[in-house]
Amino acid sequence: MSQSNPQIIVLGAGIAGLTAATHLNEKGYSVLLLDKGRGVGGRVATRRVKDFPANHGAPCFRLDRPDVVQVWKNALASVAFTPAPLGLDPRAYVCAEGISQLPKALAKGLTVKLETTVTQIERQQDLWRLSTSSGETWEAPKLLITAPLPQAAAFFRTTDKVLEQRILHAADTVRYSPQWTAIVSWETGLGPEIETSYLRLAEGEAMATIHEQVPRKIWVIHASRTWTEQHLEAEATTIVSTLSQELMRHFPEAKPFVMQAHRWRFARTERPLEQSFMDWADRPGLALAGDFCLESSLMGAAQSALTWAMRQ
Ligand SMILES: Cc1cc2nc3c(=O)[nH]c(=O)nc-3n(C[C@H](O)[C@H](O)[C@H](O)COP(=O)(O)OP(=O)(O)OC[C@H]3O[C@@H](n4cnc5c(N)ncnc54)[C@H](O)[C@@H]3O)c2cc1C
């Protein structure tokens, strides 16, 4: 068993997990965040391309839930954010240095263990015991899971079939959609002079839309749902070459260079569960929260996990 187990484990250091952990930490709980990623943020992720921050997950966020804004207060004070440019959600904000500044600021002062992939969860006496791919185990009386529902269900595949089925049922209800995103860098000039961030690359069946230009020379492309589903299992290298060809066909005078593609298997949910979080009287101490509960957004994810945290 690992040393110094916490009072509460939060699985997932995305926006939901970080918001809950911030609040619990302020309340005086010892909280441990576990995440399989190399950094915090989950679907809020930025890569630096030619010195520019390119957001290849969510590009912007709203600040329309007062409880969340209160918990984010210190983090927001240390992050430069401005109203989103034309083409993005008009009620949202963007971070000049990339949206990952927000989860990074939230994580300050929290105990986060990265590159830790949880593989199995079971109940042992009054504790939730998490096993990881590296053979470590962590235990706590309370556990908040913020991984997407299909991934959460898999934790219980061999330890709690009933719970696995309950979570899978919820996953069917919310219906996740996947999304390929790609970061494109233009080799020549400043790139094509386009006024809209939502240019269609293919006629008729939308293949992809240009979602963000940071600045004109770097684009982040979000593939449409239909196109993503058709190419879901393709290798990232195939996506990169397909997108490059499409861009060159569209803008023959400019030289696009598709830098990298990222598959978000559980990008967004179609409809929320419409409950703040999931828990069960016969599984005490355990809850699931995230964007699938209230709204598929940073705010929705944060509010869901925070509502659980406020009740602890
Ligand atoms: C392309 C794209 C564009 C978007 N655009 C917007 C937008 O403009 N505005 C907006 O508000 N929202 C947007 N969203 C949605 C928004 O990003 C999500 O709703 C929100 O980030 C979800 O946060 P979360 O904490 O619930 O989940 P996640 O961010 O998915 O966090 C879950 C965490 O759990 C971790 N995890 C999963 N499995 C394991 C495991 N086995 N072991 C350890 N850790 C694990 C993951 O690494 C991850 O960090 C967008 C999403 C995508 C993909």
PDBQT file of the ligand as one rigid body, heavy atoms in Angstrom, charges set to zero:
ROOT
HETATM    1  C1  LIG A 401     -12.398  19.913 -28.763  1.00  0.00    +0.000 C 
HETATM    2  C2  LIG A 401     -13.189  20.397 -27.580  1.00  0.00    +0.000 A 
HETATM    3  C3  LIG A 401     -13.686  21.703 -27.551  1.00  0.00    +0.000 A 
HETATM    4  C4  LIG A 401     -14.395  22.166 -26.433  1.00  0.00    +0.000 A 
HETATM    5  N1  LIG A 401     -14.807  23.470 -26.410  1.00  0.00    +0.000 NA
HETATM    6  C5  LIG A 401     -15.324  23.980 -25.257  1.00  0.00    +0.000 A 
HETATM    7  C6  LIG A 401     -15.553  25.379 -25.108  1.00  0.00    +0.000 A 
HETATM    8  O1  LIG A 401     -15.293  26.181 -26.010  1.00  0.00    +0.000 OA
HETATM    9  N2  LIG A 401     -16.044  25.829 -23.909  1.00  0.00    +0.000 N 
HETATM   10  C7  LIG A 401     -16.326  24.990 -22.866  1.00  0.00    +0.000 A 
HETATM   11  O2  LIG A 401     -16.741  25.450 -21.798  1.00  0.00    +0.000 OA
HETATM   12  N3  LIG A 401     -16.116  23.653 -22.989  1.00  0.00    +0.000 NA
HETATM   13  C8  LIG A 401     -15.612  23.136 -24.149  1.00  0.00    +0.000 A 
HETATM   14  N4  LIG A 401     -15.354  21.794 -24.261  1.00  0.00    +0.000 N 
HETATM   15  C9  LIG A 401     -15.785  20.892 -23.184  1.00  0.00    +0.000 C 
HETATM   16  C10 LIG A 401     -14.872  20.987 -21.972  1.00  0.00    +0.000 C 
HETATM   17  O3  LIG A 401     -13.524  20.861 -22.358  1.00  0.00    +0.000 OA
HETATM   18  C11 LIG A 401     -15.260  19.857 -21.018  1.00  0.00    +0.000 C 
HETATM   19  O4  LIG A 401     -16.647  19.894 -20.769  1.00  0.00    +0.000 OA
HETATM   20  C12 LIG A 401     -14.541  19.955 -19.664  1.00  0.00    +0.000 C 
HETATM   21  O5  LIG A 401     -13.184  20.285 -19.844  1.00  0.00    +0.000 OA
HETATM   22  C13 LIG A 401     -14.695  18.621 -18.953  1.00  0.00    +0.000 C 
HETATM   23  O6  LIG A 401     -13.997  18.647 -17.728  1.00  0.00    +0.000 OA
HETATM   24  P1  LIG A 401     -13.995  17.368 -16.767  1.00  0.00    +0.000 P 
HETATM   25  O7  LIG A 401     -13.113  17.674 -15.628  1.00  0.00    +0.000 OA
HETATM   26  O8  LIG A 401     -15.411  16.972 -16.503  1.00  0.00    +0.000 OA
HETATM   27  O9  LIG A 401     -13.401  16.164 -17.654  1.00  0.00    +0.000 OA
HETATM   28  P2  LIG A 401     -11.919  15.966 -18.242  1.00  0.00    +0.000 P 
HETATM   29  O10 LIG A 401     -11.320  17.231 -18.649  1.00  0.00    +0.000 OA
HETATM   30  O11 LIG A 401     -12.056  14.905 -19.269  1.00  0.00    +0.000 OA
HETATM   31  O12 LIG A 401     -11.095  15.418 -16.984  1.00  0.00    +0.000 OA
HETATM   32  C14 LIG A 401     -11.070  14.071 -16.639  1.00  0.00    +0.000 C 
HETATM   33  C15 LIG A 401      -9.657  13.728 -16.212  1.00  0.00    +0.000 C 
HETATM   34  O13 LIG A 401      -9.646  12.348 -15.805  1.00  0.00    +0.000 OA
HETATM   35  C16 LIG A 401      -8.400  11.804 -16.180  1.00  0.00    +0.000 C 
HETATM   36  N5  LIG A 401      -8.527  10.348 -16.276  1.00  0.00    +0.000 N 
HETATM   37  C17 LIG A 401      -9.362   9.655 -17.104  1.00  0.00    +0.000 A 
HETATM   38  N6  LIG A 401      -9.160   8.335 -16.934  1.00  0.00    +0.000 NA
HETATM   39  C18 LIG A 401      -8.204   8.199 -15.984  1.00  0.00    +0.000 A 
HETATM   40  C19 LIG A 401      -7.545   7.079 -15.390  1.00  0.00    +0.000 A 
HETATM   41  N7  LIG A 401      -7.831   5.821 -15.750  1.00  0.00    +0.000 N 
HETATM   42  N8  LIG A 401      -6.600   7.295 -14.454  1.00  0.00    +0.000 NA
HETATM   43  C20 LIG A 401      -6.266   8.566 -14.091  1.00  0.00    +0.000 A 
HETATM   44  N9  LIG A 401      -6.852   9.666 -14.634  1.00  0.00    +0.000 NA
HETATM   45  C21 LIG A 401      -7.792   9.477 -15.569  1.00  0.00    +0.000 A 
HETATM   46  C22 LIG A 401      -8.100  12.459 -17.529  1.00  0.00    +0.000 C 
HETATM   47  O14 LIG A 401      -6.716  12.416 -17.823  1.00  0.00    +0.000 OA
HETATM   48  C23 LIG A 401      -8.631  13.870 -17.327  1.00  0.00    +0.000 C 
HETATM   49  O15 LIG A 401      -7.617  14.765 -16.937  1.00  0.00    +0.000 OA
HETATM   50  C24 LIG A 401     -14.643  21.293 -25.351  1.00  0.00    +0.000 A 
HETATM   51  C25 LIG A 401     -14.146  19.977 -25.380  1.00  0.00    +0.000 A 
HETATM   52  C26 LIG A 401     -13.427  19.532 -26.478  1.00  0.00    +0.000 A 
HETATM   53  C27 LIG A 401     -12.861  18.140 -26.466  1.00  0.00    +0.000 C 
ENDROOT
TORSDOF 0
